[in-house]
Amino acid sequence: MNGVDVERHLPREIGLMIDLVVLHLNSNRFCGIIPEEVKNMTQLNEFDASNNRFVGPFPDVVMRVPKLSGLDIRFNDFEGPIPPELFLKPYDAIFLNNNRFTSGIPDTISKSKASVIVLANNELGGGIPQTIDEAAATLDQFIFINNSITGCLPVEAGLISTTTVFDVSGNALTGSIPRTLSGLFKVEQLDLSHNKFIGEVSKDVCELSALANMYVSYNFFTKEDTKCGVGMDKAFEDEANYMGQTRSAQKSEDECAPVLSNPVDCAMEKLEIATCTHGEQ
């Protein structure tokens, strides 16, 4: 039923289609909530309700479909928190982008077996869980674009050695780039742009062997290795930082002063988190 311009609620009778394996409803004008009867579709393997007008909190009913392996509910009007149990399901792909999900990224994301997790263009806050590296065995695309994610990029992010796309652009991440990102051996697209990163863009990151596109623009970097940018055999953007007149289209001192005068020490942030965690035990 892709793109046939259906405008209505999804009928409860959908649950009678108990032998259906694939349900694609994308690019219509379905509205309202996803009915509880969907859980009766015991053979359903793929559920794609993207690009519609569904509303309400995360549709928990989809997690009660026993054989589901792929979930796509992007481009709707779902809102509220993402349930932690979502990432404990054996899904191969999870597309939640372009909704209005809020709160933080559940720590259980580290337990996910998905190869693709897309949380872009929501209203998620908080930090990226430090246990994210536990998803390294399967995670191929790590896409958290355009949210309100804060704090430092955890060093563990560099241990997701299987990922080919690593995109955290359009957030409020701070501190320096972890040296561990040099461990992203398979990454082809690395996008750190439009954040509040400081410090240096290092040679180790710029020379990642599989890298095809790298974006560090619109941050507060003050230096980059000579191996970055000039002479790189890949797309590279570094405008709107604070690297002086040797680089084009850089920010002024006045623009950068509020961030650079109060630098975030990510080593201290990690120490504080570890201390708090120890104190709670």
C-alpha positions as CSV (number, residue, x, y, z in Angstrom):
1,M,0.0,0.0,0.0
2,N,2.9,2.3,-0.5
3,G,2.1,5.8,-1.8
4,V,-1.5,5.3,-2.8
5,D,-2.7,8.4,-0.9
6,V,-4.9,6.6,1.6
7,E,-6.4,9.1,4.2
8,R,-7.9,7.4,7.2
9,H,-7.3,5.7,10.5
10,L,-5.6,2.3,10.3
11,P,-8.6,-0.1,10.9
12,R,-8.6,-2.5,13.8
13,E,-9.4,-5.3,11.3
14,I,-5.7,-5.1,10.2
15,G,-5.1,-7.6,13.0
16,L,-7.1,-10.2,11.2
17,M,-4.3,-10.5,8.6
18,I,-2.6,-13.1,10.7
19,D,-0.6,-14.7,7.9
20,L,0.9,-11.4,6.5
21,V,4.7,-11.3,6.6
22,V,5.3,-7.8,5.2
23,L,3.2,-4.7,5.9
24,H,4.3,-1.5,4.1
25,L,2.0,1.5,4.6
26,N,4.5,4.2,3.9
27,S,3.9,7.5,2.1
28,N,0.1,7.8,2.7
29,R,-2.0,9.9,5.0
30,F,-2.9,7.4,7.7
31,C,-3.6,9.2,10.9
32,G,-4.4,8.6,14.5
33,I,-2.8,5.8,16.5
34,I,-1.6,2.3,15.5
35,P,-4.3,-0.1,16.8
36,E,-3.7,-2.7,19.4
37,E,-4.9,-5.4,17.1
38,V,-1.5,-5.2,15.2
39,K,-0.1,-7.5,17.9
40,N,-2.3,-10.4,16.4
41,M,-0.2,-10.4,13.2
42,T,1.9,-13.2,14.4
43,Q,3.8,-13.8,11.2
44,L,4.7,-10.2,10.5
45,N,8.3,-9.7,9.8
46,E,8.5,-6.1,8.5
47,F,6.4,-3.1,9.6
48,D,6.8,0.1,7.7
49,A,4.4,2.9,8.7
50,S,6.8,5.7,7.6
51,N,5.8,9.1,6.1
52,N,2.2,9.2,7.4
53,R,0.4,11.2,10.1
54,F,0.4,8.8,13.0
55,V,0.4,10.4,16.4
56,G,0.7,9.6,20.1
57,P,3.4,8.0,22.2
58,F,5.8,5.4,20.9
59,P,3.4,2.6,19.6
60,D,4.3,-0.1,22.1
61,V,2.0,-2.6,20.4
62,V,4.6,-3.1,17.6
63,M,7.0,-4.6,20.2
64,R,4.4,-7.3,20.9
65,V,4.5,-8.6,17.3
66,P,6.5,-11.8,17.9
67,K,8.4,-12.2,14.6
68,L,9.1,-8.6,13.8
69,S,12.7,-7.9,12.6
70,G,12.4,-4.5,11.0
71,L,10.6,-1.4,12.3
72,D,10.2,1.9,10.3
73,I,8.0,4.6,11.8
74,R,10.0,7.7,10.6
75,F,8.3,10.8,9.4
76,N,5.3,10.8,11.7
77,D,4.2,12.7,14.8
78,F,5.0,10.3,17.5
79,E,6.2,11.9,20.7
80,G,7.5,11.3,24.2
81,P,10.3,8.9,25.4
82,I,11.6,5.9,23.5
83,P,10.9,2.8,25.5
84,P,14.2,1.1,26.7
85,E,12.8,-2.3,25.8
86,L,12.8,-1.4,22.1
87,F,16.5,-2.0,21.9
88,L,16.2,-5.4,23.5
89,K,14.2,-6.7,20.6
90,P,16.0,-8.7,17.9
91,Y,15.4,-6.1,15.2
92,D,17.9,-5.7,12.4
93,A,16.8,-2.1,11.5
94,I,15.2,0.7,13.6
95,F,14.1,3.9,12.0
96,L,12.6,6.5,14.3
97,N,13.8,9.6,12.6
98,N,11.7,12.7,12.0
99,N,9.2,12.4,14.8
100,R,9.1,14.3,18.1
101,F,10.6,11.8,20.5
102,T,12.0,13.4,23.7
103,S,13.9,12.5,26.9
104,G,17.3,10.7,26.5
105,I,18.7,7.8,24.5
106,P,18.0,4.7,26.6
107,D,21.1,2.9,27.9
108,T,19.7,-0.3,26.4
109,I,20.8,0.9,23.0
110,S,24.1,-0.8,23.7
111,K,22.2,-4.1,23.8
112,S,20.7,-3.7,20.3
113,K,21.5,-6.2,17.6
114,A,20.4,-3.8,14.9
115,S,22.7,-3.0,12.0
116,V,21.0,0.4,11.4
117,I,19.8,2.8,14.1
118,V,18.4,6.1,12.9
119,L,17.2,8.6,15.6
120,A,17.7,11.7,13.5
121,N,15.5,14.8,13.7
122,N,13.8,14.3,17.0
123,E,14.1,16.2,20.3
124,L,16.3,13.8,22.2
125,G,18.5,15.2,24.9
126,G,21.0,13.9,27.4
127,G,24.2,12.2,26.4
128,I,25.2,9.2,24.2
129,P,25.5,6.2,26.6
130,Q,29.0,5.2,27.4
131,T,28.2,1.6,26.8
132,I,27.5,2.2,23.1
133,D,30.5,0.1,22.1
134,E,28.6,-3.0,23.2
135,A,26.6,-2.7,20.0
136,A,29.8,-2.9,18.0
137,A,29.3,-6.5,16.8
138,T,26.4,-5.5,14.5
139,L,26.0,-1.7,14.3
140,D,26.7,-0.5,10.7
141,Q,25.0,3.0,10.7
142,F,25.0,5.3,13.8
143,I,22.8,8.3,12.8
144,F,21.8,10.7,15.6
145,I,21.5,13.9,13.5
146,N,19.7,17.0,14.6
147,N,18.7,16.4,18.2
148,S,19.7,18.1,21.4
149,I,22.3,15.6,22.6
150,T,24.8,17.1,25.0
151,G,28.0,16.2,26.9
152,C,31.1,14.7,25.5
153,L,31.3,12.1,22.8
154,P,32.2,9.0,24.8
155,V,35.6,7.4,24.0
156,E,33.7,4.1,23.6
157,A,32.1,5.5,20.4
158,G,35.5,4.8,18.8
159,L,35.2,1.1,19.5
160,I,32.2,0.6,17.1
161,S,34.6,-0.7,14.6
162,T,31.9,-2.1,12.3
163,T,30.2,1.2,11.5
164,T,30.3,2.7,8.1
165,V,28.3,5.8,8.8
166,F,28.9,7.8,12.0
167,D,26.8,11.0,12.1
168,V,26.2,13.0,15.3
169,S,25.9,16.4,13.5
170,G,23.4,19.1,14.6
171,N,23.6,18.5,18.4
172,A,25.3,20.2,21.3
173,L,28.2,17.8,21.9
174,T,31.2,19.4,23.6
175,G,34.8,18.8,24.4
176,S,37.5,17.3,22.1
177,I,37.2,14.5,19.6
178,P,38.2,11.3,21.3
179,R,41.4,9.8,20.0
180,T,39.6,6.5,19.9
181,L,37.7,7.5,16.8
182,S,40.9,6.4,15.0
183,G,39.5,2.9,15.6
184,L,36.6,3.4,13.2
185,F,38.4,1.4,10.5
186,K,35.3,0.9,8.3
187,V,33.7,4.3,8.6
188,E,33.0,6.0,5.2
189,Q,31.1,9.0,6.4
190,L,32.1,10.8,9.6
191,D,30.0,13.9,10.4
192,L,30.7,15.9,13.6
193,S,29.6,19.2,12.2
194,H,27.3,21.7,14.0
195,N,28.2,20.9,17.5
196,K,30.5,22.6,20.2
197,F,33.6,20.5,19.8
198,I,36.9,22.2,20.6
199,G,40.6,21.3,20.3
200,E,42.3,19.7,17.3
201,V,41.2,17.6,14.4
202,S,43.8,15.0,14.5
203,K,45.7,13.2,11.7
204,D,44.6,9.8,13.0
205,V,41.0,10.6,12.3
206,C,41.6,12.4,9.0
207,E,43.6,9.4,7.7
208,L,41.0,6.7,8.4
209,S,41.5,4.2,5.6
210,A,37.9,3.8,4.4
211,L,36.9,7.5,4.9
212,A,35.2,9.1,1.9
213,N,33.5,12.1,3.6
214,M,34.4,14.0,6.7
215,Y,32.6,17.1,8.1
216,V,33.8,19.1,11.1
217,S,32.4,22.5,10.2
218,Y,30.5,24.8,12.6
219,N,32.3,23.8,15.7
220,F,35.0,25.6,17.7
221,F,38.1,23.7,16.7
222,T,41.3,25.7,17.0
223,K,43.7,23.5,15.0
224,E,43.8,20.6,12.5
225,D,46.6,18.4,11.4
226,T,48.2,19.3,8.1
227,K,47.0,15.9,6.8
228,C,43.4,17.1,7.1
229,G,41.8,19.0,4.3
230,V,44.5,20.0,1.9
231,G,45.6,17.0,-0.1
232,M,43.0,14.7,1.3
233,D,41.6,12.3,-1.3
234,K,38.0,12.7,0.1
235,A,35.4,15.3,0.8
236,F,36.3,17.5,3.7
237,E,34.6,20.5,5.2
238,D,36.0,22.6,8.1
239,E,34.5,26.1,7.7
240,A,33.1,28.1,10.7
241,N,35.6,27.0,13.3
242,Y,38.4,29.1,14.9
243,M,41.5,28.1,13.0
244,G,42.7,31.5,11.9
245,Q,43.1,33.1,8.6
246,T,44.9,30.1,7.1
247,R,41.5,28.4,6.8
248,S,38.6,29.9,4.9
249,A,35.3,31.2,6.4
250,Q,36.3,30.9,10.1
251,K,34.4,32.3,13.1
252,S,35.5,35.5,14.8
253,E,37.0,35.7,18.3
254,D,33.9,37.2,19.7
255,E,31.8,34.3,18.3
256,C,34.1,31.7,19.9
257,A,34.9,33.3,23.2
258,P,31.9,32.0,25.2
259,V,32.8,28.4,24.4
260,L,36.6,28.6,24.3
261,S,36.8,30.5,27.6
262,N,34.9,27.7,29.4
263,P,36.3,24.5,27.8
264,V,34.8,21.2,28.8
265,D,37.3,18.6,30.1
266,C,35.9,15.3,28.9
267,A,38.3,13.3,31.1
268,M,36.9,15.0,34.1
269,E,33.3,14.5,33.0
270,K,34.0,10.8,32.6
271,L,35.6,10.7,36.1
272,E,32.6,12.4,37.6
273,I,30.2,9.9,36.0
274,A,32.2,7.0,37.2
275,T,32.4,8.5,40.7
276,C,28.6,9.0,40.8
277,T,28.0,5.5,39.5
278,H,30.3,4.0,42.2
279,G,28.5,6.0,44.9
280,E,25.1,4.6,43.9
281,Q,26.2,1.0,44.3
